[in-house]
Amino acid sequence: MTDSHPAADRAGRARQAGRTGIERRGESRRWADVVVHRGVARWVEVADDPTLDAHGQIAQILAQIDATLTSLAADRTCLLQVLIFLTDLHDTATLNHLWDPWVIPGQAPVRAVLQAGLTGTLKVEMVVSAAVPEA
């Protein structure tokens, strides 16, 4: 048994986007991959390969953010906020080592680093918001 009917899902999203201006991309039963509203995109990134160490997961997530920005016709200069959850705050030095050259000088987003218990072998999760062109 499937969770829902694809045509009904499309119709529901179309009604929702038309009424509220909210666009959901990659929607599943529990979450959307990206939500765009009034020129701001919001999404979460975790490493595609959770078996990597913290350095590898952070590097992978930063690359994934770049890919998502590109899919949204945006780039790092459009980043507004990144909330970073680490299972171990001792990985902050590794994060900063990768983050500092990744962020465009003078274009840094608001950033917070928090410690959190993450599922499985995930060591990092980033919640991102960015300004994007309105459709």
Sequence and secondary structure as in RCSB ss.txt:
>XXXX:A:sequence
MTDSHPAADRAGRARQAGRTGIERRGESRRWADVVVHRGVARWVEVADDPTLDAHGQIAQILAQIDATLTSLAAD
RTCLLQVLIFLTDLHDTATLNHLWDPWVIPGQAPVRAVLQAGLTGTLKVEMVVSAAVPEA
>XXXX:A:secstr
  SS HHHHHHHHHHHHHHH EEEES  SS  SEEEETTEEEEEEE S TTS HHHHHHHHHHHHHHHHHHTT  
GGGEEEEEEEES GGGHHHHHHHHHHHS TT   EEEEEE   STT  EEEEEEEE    
